[in-house]
Amino acid sequence: MAIEKLLKNKGINGQVPTFEDVTHISGIDRDEARTFPGWFWDYDNDGWLDIFACDYSFDESLAADVAAEKLGIDNPEKNKMLLYHNNGDGTFKNVARKAGLNTFAFAMGSNFGDINNDGFLDIYLGTGNPLYESLIPNRMFLNIKGKSFADVTSSARVGHLQKGHGVSFADMDNDGDQDIYTDMGGAYPGDAYQNSFFLNPGQGNNHWIVLTLEGTEANRAAIGTRVKLTFRENGSQRSVYRDVNSGGSFGSSPHRREIGVGKATVVDEIEIKWHGSGHTQVLKNVRTNQFLRLVEGNTDAETLTPKRIQWTLPNRLCIE
């Protein structure tokens, strides 16, 4: 069984990037799984990047385990998903079972995003093992306030039976909520299938803000830049953290940050730490439900008015 590897970037030595193998000291090597998808994210909004990975293996011997799982019989020896919580001291702990991610998915294509704009990142897994026998519905897991995940595949109507590869979370129609696009079909020509686009009709009255970042001294696409939104919701202050990246593996989402802020109507503070330059930029008292463009070094944000796109599609994502 393969062991997960974690390599720490030590910076540039001369002109060569150097990495240190911290697999053992970080605690990542305590769990064995044949994984394919993986990503860094802050699923509980504590300011520290966590790690998600998912077992990709599939063979006939697992059929009994899958059936047992559906009957509510769990096998604690099987690592199906790995959710490594960042302890903030260079170590991680696998909390997948505690978080409700102790289920089979056989994922290849996958990504994450905030489907209901509550500020917590959700998961969409596209199954993709090359074997023809591996015909498992794609699955969606809703993040419950950073504490656990609920399987909402059926209620969201996204459990496509065909294999799912590249997955993207993006506000395709510029209405403030994220939709899902996934590349479908298996590894062989005979396993081909049409791609799928799940349009989000909106999930309640949560608010949002979309940030397009442009670096000047930092890289122009702002990749690696960290964003922190602080606001009050229902009388309590909370923060949401995002990094600028393309999301999960074997898929790609836009670099613009589409961020849910729950019931907040004003973001008290947006803090941007530009990657590469080390500059920090702060905006105060920003209204929600708007698209903004921020250029590194500029004190004011530009309000954007992207064209709203109207689609009528049979596949509409709905979480109940």
PEBELJO-V230516 format. One record per backbone hydrogen bond with DSSP energy under -1.0 kcal/mol. CO is the residue of the C=O (numbers start at 1). NH is the residue of the N-H. E is the energy in kcal/mol with one decimal. If there is no record, write none. Layout:
# PEBELJO-V230516
co:CO nh:NH e:E
co:CO nh:NH e:E
This chain:
# PEBELJO-V230516
co:2 nh:33 e:-1.3
co:6 nh:22 e:-2.3
co:8 nh:20 e:-2.5
co:11 nh:18 e:-2.5
co:13 nh:16 e:-1.6
co:16 nh:13 e:-3.2
co:18 nh:10 e:-2.9
co:20 nh:8 e:-3.4
co:22 nh:26 e:-2.0
co:23 nh:28 e:-1.1
co:23 nh:29 e:-1.1
co:26 nh:92 e:-3.2
co:27 nh:30 e:-1.2
co:28 nh:31 e:-1.0
co:33 nh:35 e:-1.2
co:34 nh:56 e:-3.8
co:37 nh:54 e:-1.5
co:39 nh:52 e:-2.3
co:41 nh:50 e:-4.3
co:50 nh:41 e:-2.1
co:51 nh:84 e:-3.0
co:52 nh:39 e:-2.0
co:53 nh:82 e:-3.3
co:54 nh:36 e:-1.7
co:59 nh:62 e:-1.9
co:60 nh:63 e:-1.4
co:62 nh:66 e:-2.4
co:63 nh:67 e:-2.3
co:64 nh:68 e:-2.5
co:65 nh:69 e:-2.3
co:66 nh:70 e:-1.9
co:67 nh:71 e:-1.1
co:68 nh:73 e:-3.2
co:69 nh:72 e:-1.6
co:75 nh:78 e:-1.8
co:80 nh:55 e:-2.7
co:82 nh:53 e:-2.4
co:83 nh:95 e:-3.2
co:84 nh:51 e:-2.2
co:85 nh:93 e:-1.8
co:91 nh:87 e:-2.6
co:93 nh:85 e:-3.2
co:95 nh:99 e:-2.3
co:96 nh:101 e:-3.1
co:97 nh:100 e:-1.2
co:99 nh:149 e:-2.8
co:106 nh:128 e:-1.7
co:109 nh:126 e:-3.5
co:111 nh:124 e:-2.4
co:113 nh:122 e:-4.2
co:117 nh:262 e:-2.2
co:122 nh:113 e:-1.6
co:123 nh:141 e:-2.5
co:124 nh:111 e:-1.8
co:125 nh:139 e:-2.2
co:126 nh:108 e:-2.9
co:127 nh:164 e:-3.3
co:131 nh:134 e:-1.2
co:133 nh:135 e:-2.0
co:139 nh:125 e:-3.4
co:140 nh:152 e:-1.8
co:141 nh:123 e:-2.6
co:142 nh:150 e:-2.4
co:143 nh:145 e:-1.1
co:144 nh:147 e:-2.1
co:148 nh:144 e:-3.4
co:150 nh:142 e:-3.0
co:152 nh:156 e:-2.6
co:153 nh:158 e:-1.8
co:158 nh:160 e:-2.1
co:160 nh:138 e:-2.6
co:163 nh:185 e:-2.3
co:164 nh:109 e:-1.4
co:166 nh:183 e:-2.9
co:168 nh:181 e:-2.3
co:170 nh:172 e:-1.8
co:170 nh:179 e:-3.2
co:173 nh:309 e:-1.7
co:179 nh:170 e:-2.1
co:180 nh:198 e:-3.3
co:181 nh:168 e:-2.8
co:182 nh:196 e:-2.4
co:183 nh:165 e:-3.8
co:188 nh:191 e:-2.3
co:189 nh:192 e:-1.3
co:191 nh:186 e:-3.0
co:196 nh:182 e:-2.6
co:198 nh:180 e:-2.3
co:199 nh:317 e:-2.3
co:207 nh:261 e:-2.4
co:208 nh:289 e:-4.5
co:209 nh:259 e:-2.7
co:210 nh:292 e:-3.0
co:211 nh:257 e:-2.8
co:212 nh:294 e:-2.8
co:214 nh:296 e:-2.7
co:219 nh:222 e:-2.0
co:220 nh:215 e:-1.5
co:222 nh:225 e:-2.2
co:225 nh:244 e:-2.2
co:226 nh:273 e:-2.9
co:227 nh:242 e:-2.7
co:228 nh:271 e:-2.9
co:229 nh:240 e:-2.5
co:230 nh:269 e:-1.9
co:231 nh:238 e:-2.8
co:233 nh:236 e:-1.7
co:236 nh:233 e:-3.1
co:238 nh:231 e:-2.4
co:240 nh:229 e:-2.8
co:242 nh:227 e:-3.4
co:244 nh:224 e:-2.7
co:246 nh:253 e:-2.2
co:249 nh:110 e:-1.2
co:257 nh:211 e:-2.8
co:259 nh:209 e:-2.1
co:261 nh:264 e:-1.7
co:262 nh:207 e:-4.1
co:265 nh:288 e:-1.9
co:267 nh:286 e:-2.7
co:268 nh:285 e:-1.9
co:269 nh:230 e:-2.6
co:270 nh:283 e:-2.3
co:271 nh:228 e:-2.5
co:272 nh:281 e:-2.7
co:273 nh:226 e:-2.1
co:274 nh:278 e:-1.8
co:279 nh:274 e:-2.4
co:281 nh:272 e:-3.2
co:283 nh:270 e:-2.6
co:286 nh:267 e:-3.4
co:290 nh:210 e:-2.1
co:291 nh:304 e:-2.9
co:292 nh:212 e:-2.8
co:293 nh:302 e:-2.6
co:294 nh:214 e:-2.4
co:295 nh:298 e:-2.3
co:302 nh:293 e:-2.7
co:314 nh:316 e:-1.0
co:315 nh:199 e:-2.2
co:317 nh:201 e:-1.2
